[in-house]
């Protein structure tokens, strides 16, 4: 009985150790802007229209709350296990938030992503390191820049 229990613990521990974190480097998505105040107003409106909840706002930075959003491998990299992408597994849950800032004449958009793999048993949940591929930021940046003042 002890041998079987030991083997089960060894197998379960071995599965957790197969997590390969992402190799993607988070992109910097930015654009030059001339009117900081108008840009921040457009950014705020674009975020609200998308259903984002603003957690913090000042003259230079807008930060949204994290919200549940199922991301795809085209949008983010949360790593792999045994060569399989975690984002292709329905048991992977992701959350998304944004940081939009103006530094000098640069509008910078960053996606903040958290991931968790929940296979069923609570003791097997894995917190994933997730990195954006830039698609989410490009989409939001475009929405901000094309908004009327």
C-alpha positions in Angstrom: 0.0 0.0 0.0 2.8 2.4 0.9 4.5 1.7 -2.5 1.3 2.6 -4.4 0.8 5.8 -2.4 4.4 6.7 -3.0 4.0 6.1 -6.8 0.9 8.3 -6.9 2.6 11.1 -5.1 5.6 10.8 -7.4 3.4 10.8 -10.5 1.4 13.8 -9.3 4.5 15.7 -8.5 6.0 14.9 -11.9 3.0 16.3 -13.7 3.4 19.6 -11.9 7.0 19.8 -12.8 6.3 19.7 -16.5 5.1 23.3 -16.7 7.3 25.2 -19.1 6.8 29.0 -18.7 6.4 31.2 -21.7 9.3 32.1 -23.9 7.5 35.1 -25.5 8.9 38.5 -24.7 6.2 41.0 -23.8 6.1 43.7 -26.5 6.1 47.4 -26.0 3.1 48.8 -27.8 3.3 52.6 -28.1 2.5 55.5 -30.4 3.5 59.2 -30.4 0.8 61.6 -29.4 0.7 65.4 -29.4 -2.1 66.2 -27.0 -1.8 64.3 -23.7 -5.0 65.4 -22.1 -7.1 64.6 -25.2 -5.4 61.2 -25.6 -6.1 60.3 -22.0 -9.8 61.3 -22.4 -10.0 59.1 -25.6 -8.3 56.2 -23.7 -10.8 56.5 -20.9 -13.8 56.5 -23.2 -12.4 53.6 -25.3 -11.8 51.5 -22.1 -15.3 52.2 -20.8 -16.9 51.4 -24.1 -15.2 48.0 -24.0 -16.6 47.3 -20.6 -13.4 47.8 -18.7 -13.7 49.0 -15.1 -11.3 51.7 -14.2 -9.5 51.1 -11.0 -7.1 54.1 -11.0 -6.8 57.2 -13.1 -4.7 60.3 -13.0 -3.1 62.7 -15.6 -0.6 60.1 -16.8 -2.0 56.6 -16.1 -5.2 54.6 -16.4 -5.3 51.1 -14.8 -8.3 48.8 -15.2 -9.4 46.0 -12.9 -8.7 42.5 -13.8 -11.7 40.7 -15.4 -12.3 37.2 -16.6 -11.5 36.7 -20.3 -10.7 33.5 -22.1 -7.6 34.3 -24.1 -6.3 32.4 -27.1 -2.8 31.4 -27.9 -2.7 34.2 -30.6 -3.3 36.7 -27.8 -1.0 35.4 -25.0 1.5 32.8 -24.0 0.9 31.1 -20.7 3.4 28.3 -21.2 3.0 24.7 -22.0 2.9 21.3 -20.4 4.3 18.3 -22.3 4.3 20.4 -25.5 0.6 21.4 -25.2 -0.4 25.0 -24.9 -2.3 25.8 -21.6 -4.6 28.3 -23.4 -6.0 25.5 -25.6 -7.2 23.7 -22.5 -10.7 24.6 -21.3 -9.5 24.2 -17.7 -7.2 27.2 -18.0 -8.8 30.5 -16.7 -7.3 33.9 -17.6 -7.9 37.4 -16.4 -7.1 40.6 -18.3 -6.6 44.2 -17.3 -4.9 47.2 -19.0 -2.5 49.9 -18.1 -2.6 52.9 -20.4 0.0 55.7 -19.8 1.4 58.8 -21.5 5.1 59.4 -20.9 6.4 62.4 -22.7 4.9 62.2 -26.1 4.4 58.4 -26.0 1.1 56.6 -25.4 1.9 53.2 -24.0 -0.6 50.4 -23.8 0.1 47.2 -21.7 -2.1 44.2 -21.1 -1.9 42.7 -17.7 -2.6 38.9 -17.8 -3.1 36.4 -15.0 -3.6 32.7 -15.6 -4.5 29.7 -13.6 -4.8 26.1 -14.6 -7.6 24.3 -12.7 -7.7 20.6 -13.6 -10.3 19.8 -10.9 -8.5 19.0 -7.6 -7.7 22.2 -5.7 -4.2 21.0 -4.7 -3.4 20.6 -8.4 -4.1 24.2 -9.5 -1.1 25.9 -11.1 -0.7 29.7 -11.3 0.6 30.4 -14.8 3.0 33.1 -15.9 1.3 34.7 -18.9 2.8 37.1 -21.4 0.9 39.1 -24.0 1.8 38.7 -27.7 0.8 42.3 -28.4 -2.5 41.7 -30.2 -4.6 43.0 -27.3 -2.6 46.1 -27.0 -2.6 46.8 -30.7 -6.3 46.6 -30.8 -6.8 48.9 -27.8 -4.2 51.4 -29.2 -6.0 51.5 -32.5 -9.3 52.1 -30.7 -7.8 55.0 -28.7 -6.1 56.7 -31.7 -9.1 56.5 -34.0 -11.7 57.8 -31.5 -12.9 61.3 -32.1 -11.9 63.9 -29.4 
